[in-house]
Amino acid sequence: MQKYLVLLSVILYSLLTSCSDKAPEYENFGGFIQGTTYSMIYRKQRHIDTETLKSQVEEILHRFDMSLSLYVDSSILSRINRNEDVVLDTFFLEAFRRSAEIYRLSGGAFDITVGPLVKAWGFGPDSHRNFSGPKIDSLLQLVGMNKVSVKDKRIVKSDPRISLDFNAIAQGFSVDVIGRFFDSLGIQSYLIEIGGEVRVKGDKGGQFWKIGIDRPVDNNLVPGNDLEAVVRLKDRSLATSGNYRKFYIENGIKYSHTIDPKTGYPAKNQLLSATIVADECAVADGIATACMVMGKDKSIQFLADHPEYEGFFVYSDDSGNFMTWTSEKLAQFIEVGEN
């Protein structure tokens, strides 16, 4: 269930253009962190210096990586996966709690213990493809959040070979963390995007923020170059998961990075990308991944059972044609076919 994040294109039609004296002014900054790009826009305030804010954001995200990154050898997560005795920090504790909630909510379609399978299929750091049937069957014995728990701020595993992987929720969670930081500074209007996952507060000059969703075609690597839809958002978060940027083909078979925790194999269904809108970006991120595992029909039913979330799915029909589905509440805020 490794989720190399699907980059959205943040479509800002009037960013920093000429405006009247009374119109609010916005500052923006961005860069590269956590192995991906980020961009942030906020309503200008006298007591906030953009360069200082950027430095503070990057320092927070560095501390975040030292907790939850698989790609940092000295992170809390990496040390736990090596079975070292580590006291968990607040980032880790909240990520674990959120993951357990989504695991239960999705009936196990989202599962952070899928790490050994992700590695066996050749995804993630230091991964080597080793996906024979017997190997997968063996690794499935290590999968299931019911096999791990937290006690006295430490992880308890039922088997030391269990390893954790927060990649399907970490990017969205990092967006929430920065959003809370902006809130603490009194910023009333902002857009935060990290690796394509987005959180917005307020509006932008009286208009909803506009977020572009990329068309899920293989190797669509340039965000904004080929859009499937544009979503208007206010005071919400959005995350997208898909199988069109991280995959490989071997012997004519396409293997995506989204691993089904129940079968041990890459998820194979008609769903090409799943976009979820929720109050918290971590939740949107995790549910989007779960949808890619569940497939179109089960995901539509899931959203019907949980109307607090909204969704936009791109899928292929039996003839291979691109089709879309939008949940009822989101329909009035989305324009499909924008480019």
C-alpha positions in Angstrom: 0.0 0.0 0.0 3.0 2.2 -0.5 1.8 5.5 -1.8 4.1 7.6 -3.7 2.1 10.6 -3.7 0.0 11.7 -6.7 0.9 15.4 -7.4 -2.1 17.7 -7.8 -1.7 21.0 -9.7 -2.6 24.0 -7.6 -4.5 26.2 -10.0 -4.4 29.8 -8.9 -5.9 31.9 -11.5 -5.1 35.3 -10.1 -2.0 34.7 -7.9 -0.1 37.9 -7.3 -1.6 39.7 -10.3 -2.6 43.3 -10.3 -5.4 44.2 -8.0 -7.2 47.1 -6.4 -5.8 48.8 -3.3 -8.5 47.3 -1.2 -8.0 43.7 -2.4 -6.0 41.5 0.0 -2.4 40.7 -0.9 -0.9 37.2 -0.8 2.6 35.9 -0.3 3.9 32.6 -1.6 6.9 30.4 -1.3 7.9 26.8 -2.1 10.8 24.4 -2.4 11.8 20.8 -2.2 11.6 18.7 0.9 10.6 15.2 2.0 11.7 14.0 -1.5 9.0 16.1 -3.1 8.0 19.7 -3.9 5.8 21.9 -1.8 4.1 25.3 -2.3 2.3 27.6 0.2 0.3 30.7 -0.2 -1.1 32.9 2.5 -2.7 36.2 3.0 -0.1 38.8 3.8 0.2 40.0 7.3 2.5 42.7 8.7 3.9 40.6 11.5 4.9 37.7 9.3 8.0 37.7 7.2 7.9 35.2 4.3 11.5 34.1 4.5 11.2 33.5 8.2 8.0 31.6 7.7 9.6 29.4 5.0 12.5 28.6 7.4 10.1 27.7 10.2 8.1 25.4 7.9 11.1 23.6 6.6 12.4 23.1 10.2 9.0 21.6 11.2 9.1 19.3 8.2 12.6 18.2 9.0 11.5 17.2 12.5 8.6 15.4 10.9 11.0 13.4 8.7 13.1 12.5 11.7 9.9 10.9 13.1 8.1 9.2 10.2 10.4 8.9 7.2 11.5 5.6 5.8 14.2 7.4 3.9 16.0 8.7 7.0 18.0 6.0 8.5 18.0 7.6 12.0 14.2 8.4 12.0 12.0 7.0 14.8 10.2 4.9 12.2 13.5 3.4 10.8 14.7 2.6 14.2 11.4 0.9 15.2 11.6 -1.2 12.0 15.1 -2.3 13.2 13.5 -3.2 16.6 15.4 -0.6 18.6 13.9 0.6 21.8 12.5 4.0 20.9 10.3 6.5 22.8 7.6 7.7 20.3 7.2 11.5 19.7 3.9 13.3 19.2 4.1 13.1 15.4 4.5 9.3 15.5 1.8 8.8 18.1 -0.8 10.8 16.2 0.1 9.2 12.9 -0.3 5.8 14.4 -3.7 6.7 16.0 -4.9 8.1 12.7 -3.7 5.0 10.8 -5.5 2.7 13.3 -8.8 4.7 12.8 -8.6 4.5 9.0 -7.6 0.8 9.2 -10.9 0.1 11.1 -12.9 2.5 8.9 -11.8 0.9 5.7 -12.0 -2.7 6.9 -8.3 -3.2 6.6 -7.9 -1.8 3.1 -5.5 0.8 4.6 -2.8 -0.8 6.7 0.6 0.6 7.7 2.0 -2.9 8.4 2.1 -3.6 4.7 5.8 -2.5 4.6 7.3 -6.0 4.1 5.0 -6.5 1.0 5.9 -3.1 -0.4 9.5 -4.0 -0.2 9.0 -7.5 -1.7 7.3 -5.9 -4.7 10.2 -3.6 -5.4 8.9 -0.3 -4.0 10.3 1.9 -1.2 13.9 2.3 0.0 16.3 -0.6 -0.3 13.7 -2.7 -2.0 14.4 -5.8 -4.0 11.7 -7.6 -6.0 11.0 -10.9 -4.5 7.4 -11.7 -5.1 7.1 -15.5 -5.4 3.8 -17.0 -4.2 5.4 -18.7 -1.2 7.2 -15.5 -0.3 4.0 -13.4 -0.4 2.1 -16.0 1.7 4.9 -15.8 4.3 4.9 -12.0 4.4 1.1 -11.9 4.8 1.5 -13.4 8.2 3.2 -10.1 9.3 0.4 -7.8 8.0 -2.4 -6.4 10.2 -2.6 -3.4 12.5 -4.1 -5.7 15.1 -0.6 -7.1 15.5 0.9 -3.9 16.7 0.0 -1.5 19.5 1.4 1.4 21.6 2.2 1.0 25.3 4.0 3.6 27.4 4.9 5.5 24.2 6.6 2.5 22.7 5.6 0.2 19.8 4.7 -3.4 20.7 4.9 -6.0 17.9 3.5 -9.5 18.0 6.4 -10.5 15.7 9.7 -8.6 15.5 9.7 -9.0 11.7 6.7 -6.6 11.4 7.7 -3.3 9.9 5.6 -0.1 9.5 5.2 2.2 6.5 3.4 5.6 6.9 3.9 6.7 3.3 0.2 6.4 2.6 -0.7 9.0 5.2 2.5 10.9 6.1 2.3 13.5 3.3 -1.3 14.4 4.2 -0.5 14.5 7.9 2.5 16.8 7.2 0.0 19.2 5.5 -2.2 19.2 8.6 0.9 19.8 10.8 1.8 22.9 8.8 -1.8 24.0 8.7 -2.0 24.0 12.5 1.2 26.0 12.6 -0.3 28.6 10.3 -3.4 28.7 12.5 -1.2 29.4 15.5 0.2 32.4 13.7 -3.3 33.8 13.1 -3.2 33.3 9.3 -6.9 33.3 8.2 -6.5 32.5 4.5 -4.0 30.0 3.1 -3.2 27.1 0.8 -0.7 24.5 1.9 0.4 21.8 -0.7 3.0 19.2 0.0 3.6 16.5 -2.6 0.2 17.2 -4.1 -1.8 16.9 -0.9 -3.7 20.1 -0.1 -5.3 22.0 2.7 -7.0 25.3 2.4 -8.4 27.8 4.9 -10.8 30.6 4.1 -11.0 31.9 0.5 -8.7 33.8 -1.8 -9.9 37.3 -2.4 -13.5 36.3 -2.0 -13.2 33.3 -4.3 -12.8 29.6 -3.5 -9.3 28.1 -3.9 -9.0 26.1 -7.2 -7.1 22.8 -7.2 -6.3 20.9 -10.3 -6.5 17.1 -10.5 -4.1 15.5 -13.0 -5.4 13.1 -15.6 -4.3 9.6 -14.5 -2.5 8.4 -17.6 0.8 6.5 -17.4 3.8 8.8 -17.0 1.9 12.0 -16.6 4.8 13.4 -14.7 4.3 17.2 -15.1 1.6 18.5 -12.7 -0.9 20.7 -14.5 0.1 19.6 -18.0 -3.0 17.4 -18.5 -5.9 18.0 -16.1 -8.8 15.8 -15.5 -10.8 18.3 -13.3 -10.7 21.4 -11.2 -12.1 21.5 -7.7 -13.1 24.6 -5.7 -12.4 24.3 -2.0 -12.8 26.3 1.2 -11.8 25.2 4.7 -11.2 21.6 3.5 -8.4 19.2 2.6 -7.9 17.1 -0.6 -5.7 14.2 -1.4 -5.4 12.0 -4.5 -4.0 8.5 -4.9 -3.4 6.7 -8.2 -1.3 4.1 -10.0 0.0 6.1 -13.0 3.2 7.6 -11.7 4.7 4.8 -9.6 4.7 1.4 -11.3 6.9 -0.9 -13.3 6.3 -3.4 -16.1 7.8 -6.8 -16.1 7.1 -9.6 -18.7 4.3 -7.5 -20.0 2.6 -7.1 -16.7 2.1 -3.7 -15.0 2.7 -3.7 -11.2 1.4 -0.6 -9.3 2.7 0.6 -5.9 -0.6 0.2 -4.2 -0.5 -3.1 -2.4 -3.7 -4.9 -1.2 -3.0 -5.9 2.4 -5.4 -8.8 2.2 -4.0 -10.5 -0.9 -0.4 -9.3 -0.8 -0.5 -8.4 -4.4 -0.7 -5.0 -6.2 -4.3 -3.8 -6.3 -5.9 -4.5 -9.7 -9.3 -3.0 -10.5 -10.9 -0.4 -12.8 -10.1 2.6 -10.5 -7.3 4.8 -11.9 -7.2 7.5 -9.3 -9.2 8.4 -6.2 -9.5 12.0 -4.9 -10.9 12.4 -1.4 -12.1 15.7 0.3 -12.2 15.7 4.1 -11.6 18.1 7.0 -8.1 16.7 7.7 -5.6 16.0 5.0 -4.2 12.9 6.7 -7.6 11.3 6.6 -8.2 12.2 3.0 -4.8 10.8 2.2 -5.4 7.5 3.9 -8.9 7.0 2.6 -7.8 7.8 -1.0 -5.3 4.9 -0.7 -7.9 2.6 0.7 -10.2 3.4 -2.2 -7.4 2.4 -4.7 -7.4 -1.0 -2.9 -11.2 -1.4 -2.6 -11.9 -0.4 -6.2 -14.7 1.7 -7.7 -17.8 0.0 -6.6 -16.8 -0.6 -3.0 -15.4 2.9 -2.8 -18.7 4.4 -4.0 -20.5 2.4 -1.3 -17.9 3.5 1.3 -18.6 7.2 0.6 -22.4 6.5 0.7 -21.9 5.1 4.2 -19.6 8.0 5.2 -21.1 11.2 3.8 -18.6 13.3 5.9 -16.2 12.6 3.0 -16.5 13.5 -0.6 -14.9 11.8 -3.6 -14.0 12.0 -7.3 -12.9 8.9 -9.1 -11.4 8.3 -12.5 -11.8 4.7 -13.8 -11.8 2.7 -17.0 -14.8 1.0 -18.3 -14.8 -2.5 -19.9 -13.7 -1.0 -23.2 -10.8 0.9 -21.6 -12.4 4.4 -21.9 -11.9 7.0 -19.2 -14.9 7.6 -17.0 -15.5 9.7 -13.9 -17.7 9.6 -10.8 -18.3 12.4 -8.4 -20.1 12.2 -5.0 -23.2 14.3 -4.8 -22.0 17.0 -2.5 -18.8 17.5 -4.4 -20.5 17.8 -7.8 -21.4 21.5 -7.4 -17.7 22.3 -6.7 -16.0 20.4 -9.5 -15.5 21.1 -13.2 -14.6 17.9 -15.1 -12.6 18.2 -18.4 -10.7 21.4 -17.5 -7.4 21.9 -19.1 
